[in-house]
């Protein structure tokens, strides 16, 4: 499964993959010709989601300029 999320000048690629050691989520950031990635083993996805949800909630409580939600 793969998805892309464009954010400002960046494009984030999220890909759920598997290899002989198990499943993992690869999050790649593409800026121009540069690409960086992090790998999260499937066993850590629930914890990663929990922290991301907390970050989104915290961002919603901080006053300031907000980005429009993704369509």
Buried (B, 14 or more C-beta within 10 A) or exposed (E): EEEEEEEEEEBEBBBBEEEEEEEBBBBBBBEEEEEEEEEBEEEEBEEBEEEEEEEEEEEEEEEEEEEEEEE
